[in-house]
Amino acid sequence: MIQTGRLTLRPAVDADRGAIAALNAHPRVGEWLGGVRDRAESDAFVDRVQAHQTEHGFGFWVVERQADLSVVGMTGIWWTPPEVGLGRVVEIGWRFLPEAWGQGYATEAAKAALGYGFETVGLPEIVAFTARTNLASQNVMRRIGMSHDPARDFDHPGLAEDHPLRPHIVYVSKP
């Protein structure tokens, strides 16, 4: 568990599945994930998140607002799937309910996750990637101290050739 000034980052438990499903099914969140996820897809995502946490001791965490204990999103670090084509690297990512956007939660949570990756796990590098058009996430990447690495930009293999989110931009951070 990681505590910040306003948030708690913790492993996902089965009781979180409904809140995570609502997050993954939200149309505004789905805009940047290549589409919304139905309950079965969301539950499969939670299964992968829990398995990664068990195997590696870190992963994608539920982000809970301390003021009311509500789940406002997820953030974390995990090994990037090989099909992405970036090699064996750890990625940081986040997704938040739109009601939580613009309040600094993504930056606060991502800073904590980045710090955990470097200070606790001892990672030599963490990458982040998003659609070239996702300026909000790129702003978070810059706010947490990451730098754009144009040599690593890529077309996401999980999206159709003509999909507008296919071109991806990569940011990198080192301790």
C-alpha positions in Angstrom: 0.0 0.0 0.0 1.2 3.5 -0.9 -0.1 6.6 0.8 0.2 10.1 -0.7 -1.3 13.3 0.6 -4.8 12.5 -0.6 -4.7 9.0 -2.1 -4.1 5.4 -1.2 -2.7 3.1 -3.9 -3.3 -0.5 -3.1 -3.6 -3.9 -4.8 -6.9 -4.7 -6.4 -9.1 -7.1 -4.5 -12.2 -8.9 -5.7 -14.5 -6.4 -3.9 -13.1 -3.7 -6.3 -14.3 -5.5 -9.5 -17.5 -3.4 -9.7 -15.7 -0.1 -9.4 -13.0 -1.2 -11.8 -15.7 -2.4 -14.3 -17.4 1.1 -14.0 -14.1 2.8 -14.7 -13.3 0.5 -17.7 -16.8 0.9 -19.1 -16.9 4.7 -18.9 -17.0 6.2 -22.5 -14.6 9.0 -21.7 -12.0 6.6 -20.3 -12.6 4.2 -23.2 -11.7 7.0 -25.7 -8.0 6.5 -24.7 -8.1 2.8 -24.3 -9.3 2.0 -27.8 -12.8 1.4 -26.5 -14.7 0.6 -23.4 -14.4 -2.8 -21.7 -17.5 -4.9 -20.8 -17.7 -6.6 -17.4 -16.0 -9.9 -18.7 -13.1 -7.9 -20.2 -12.8 -5.8 -17.1 -12.8 -8.9 -14.8 -10.1 -10.5 -17.1 -8.1 -7.3 -16.7 -8.4 -7.5 -12.9 -7.3 -11.2 -13.1 -4.1 -10.1 -15.0 -3.5 -7.2 -12.6 -3.7 -9.5 -9.6 -1.5 -12.2 -11.2 1.1 -9.6 -12.1 1.1 -8.3 -8.5 1.4 -11.8 -7.1 4.3 -12.7 -9.5 6.3 -9.5 -9.4 5.3 -7.7 -6.2 4.2 -4.6 -8.0 1.5 -3.8 -10.5 -1.5 -1.7 -11.4 -3.0 -0.4 -8.2 -6.5 0.8 -7.3 -6.4 4.5 -6.4 -8.7 5.3 -3.5 -9.4 8.9 -2.4 -8.7 9.0 1.3 -11.4 11.7 2.0 -14.3 9.3 1.2 -12.6 5.9 0.4 -14.0 6.0 -3.1 -12.1 4.4 -6.0 -11.3 7.2 -8.4 -9.0 5.3 -10.7 -6.0 3.0 -11.2 -2.3 3.6 -11.6 0.8 1.5 -11.4 3.9 -0.1 -13.0 4.1 -3.4 -14.7 6.1 -5.3 -17.3 5.0 -4.2 -20.8 3.5 -7.1 -22.8 5.9 -8.3 -25.5 3.4 -7.7 -28.3 3.8 -3.9 -27.8 7.3 -4.2 -29.1 9.2 -2.1 -26.6 11.3 -4.9 -25.3 11.5 -6.0 -21.6 10.6 -2.7 -19.9 8.4 -1.6 -17.1 5.6 0.8 -18.0 3.7 3.2 -15.8 0.1 4.0 -16.6 -3.1 5.4 -15.2 -6.8 5.7 -15.8 -9.2 7.8 -13.8 -12.9 8.5 -13.7 -13.6 11.7 -15.5 -15.1 13.1 -12.3 -11.6 13.0 -10.9 -9.9 14.6 -13.9 -8.3 18.1 -13.4 -7.7 17.6 -9.6 -4.1 16.5 -9.8 -4.9 12.9 -8.8 -3.2 11.3 -11.8 0.0 13.3 -11.2 0.0 12.6 -7.5 -0.6 8.8 -8.0 1.8 8.5 -10.9 4.6 10.3 -8.9 4.1 7.8 -6.1 4.1 4.8 -8.5 7.2 6.1 -10.2 9.0 6.6 -6.9 8.0 3.0 -5.8 9.4 1.6 -9.0 12.8 3.3 -8.5 13.1 3.3 -4.7 11.5 0.0 -3.8 11.7 -2.2 -6.8 15.1 -0.7 -8.0 14.2 -0.4 -11.6 16.8 1.3 -13.9 14.1 2.8 -16.2 10.3 3.2 -16.5 8.5 4.1 -19.7 5.1 5.5 -20.4 3.3 5.5 -23.7 0.0 6.9 -25.0 -1.7 7.9 -28.2 0.0 10.8 -29.8 -3.2 12.8 -29.4 -3.6 12.1 -25.7 -2.2 15.5 -24.5 -3.6 15.1 -21.0 -1.5 12.0 -20.3 1.5 13.5 -22.0 1.2 16.5 -19.6 1.1 14.0 -16.6 4.2 12.4 -18.0 6.1 15.7 -18.1 4.8 16.7 -14.6 6.2 13.5 -13.1 9.6 14.2 -14.8 9.5 12.0 -17.8 11.1 12.9 -21.1 9.9 12.1 -24.6 12.1 9.6 -26.4 11.1 10.0 -30.1 13.3 7.0 -31.1 10.9 4.7 -29.3 7.6 6.1 -30.7 5.6 3.4 -32.4 2.3 2.3 -33.9 0.4 0.3 -31.4 0.1 -3.3 -32.8 -3.2 -3.9 -31.0 -5.0 -1.2 -33.0 -6.1 -1.3 -36.7 -3.8 0.5 -39.2 -6.4 3.2 -39.7 -7.3 3.7 -36.0 -6.7 7.3 -34.9 -5.1 6.2 -31.7 -2.5 3.9 -33.3 0.4 6.3 -33.4 1.9 6.2 -29.9 4.5 8.5 -28.2 6.9 7.2 -25.6 8.3 8.9 -22.5 11.1 7.6 -20.3 12.3 8.2 -16.7 15.4 7.0 -15.0 16.2 7.3 -11.3 
